[in-house]
Structure formats: C-alpha cells, structure tokens
Amino acid sequence: MHQIIKKYSRRVFLTMAACLSLTMSALAFDTPENQPAALLSVSAAPASGSVPTSAAVFAAEQNLAKMQEQQARALAFSEQMNSLLNAPLSKRTVAFSSDLAANDVVRSAGRRLGNFKLTFYCPCVRCNGRSDGLTRSGTIAQEGRTIAVDPKVIPLGSRVYIDGYGVFIAEDTGGAIKSQKIDVFLDSHSRCFENGIAHADVYLLG
Ligand SMILES: [Zn+2]
C-alpha cells in the first residue's frame, strides 16, 4: 500500500511538472514582443531537459535587444562612413562650426594625422601664383572641396576630415605647404584674410 501511494504521488508529481513546463513554454512563446531568435534560443533550452525559467527568457530577450541595438549602430556607422567617403562634395562656404566637429565615425574610422596649421588661399595670383584656378590634380578648385596638402603627408586624392570644418579632398599642393600644414581653398581673397591662421585636428578618411 505504501508503495502504491509512493508510485501514485510520483506520477502526480510528474504530471504536474509536465503541465507546469507546458504552461511556462506557452507563456514564453506567446509573448508578442518575442522575436524569432529569442524563440529559437528559448525552444533550444528544453532539449537539454530543463525548462526555461522566466529569468532565462528575460535574459534571452535582453541579449536579443542588445544584439539588435549593436547591429543598428554598426549599420548607421557604415552608412555615415560611406557617405563621408562617397558622397560628392558640393560647393559650400567654408567656416569653422562646432556642428562640423569630428564625430565618433570620423574618430574611429579615420586615421588621426595630428593637429595641423590651417591657412587659406583663393585663386588670385597673390595667393596661388596663378589665376586659372587649376589645382595640382588638374581639377578646378572649389570652395568646400579643395585643400592643398603636402602629398608626402596626405596623398593627393584623399578625403580629409578637418575638425570643425568638415570633409575635403586633397587635390592641390603649395610651395609653403609642408608637413602638418593645410591650405584651405576659399572663393574670396578678403575671406582668406579674415580667416587668418587656424589650427585643427586632421583625420585621413581614405
Ligand atoms: Zn587671394
């Protein structure tokens, strides 16, 4: 008799455990915010014989959310980098702005070349030695795109980010532009004077 009760209570216990496991699985699987990957990781757990606890489900959901956030950040990062590298640089008025401070994308994807001395030049004979506006690369210099560099430091054709000024293309050179100096092209001679000399961190984007 004692044995029968023992056997019976064991069966009741097992049935209850099975019901509990089903209920917990149903709870876990029916949560609307569950994503397929979370379902996979949760449904994989019972194979080892254990029932996922609500803590395990919560941890799986948190891991998934973290992964999705990292993926979104990586995508935004590569989109920003692509636009820095591939977007055509249109004509714009060059001026220092904190809005153009080097952001995380520039800092981590670009190579910091150091703090450069910035001077400004226009297409006039006094600034440029010639007035045809042609750069060393053969392009017509344009404000917002053209900078003159030392090609030993920054290869011609490179995209260059100047902290506080934005993206430029190294397409010109100059007799006095050696090592850590950049001559920034502007349309007007008077604005070259107004800007005088500046210093900024410079990043080579590629
Ligand atoms: Zn000039």
Boltz pocket constraint, residues with backbone or C-beta under 6 A from the ligand:
constraints:
  - pocket:
      binder: B
      contacts: [[A, 121], [A, 122], [A, 123], [A, 124], [A, 125], [A, 126], [A, 127], [A, 128], [A, 188], [A, 189], [A, 192]]
      max_distance: 6.0
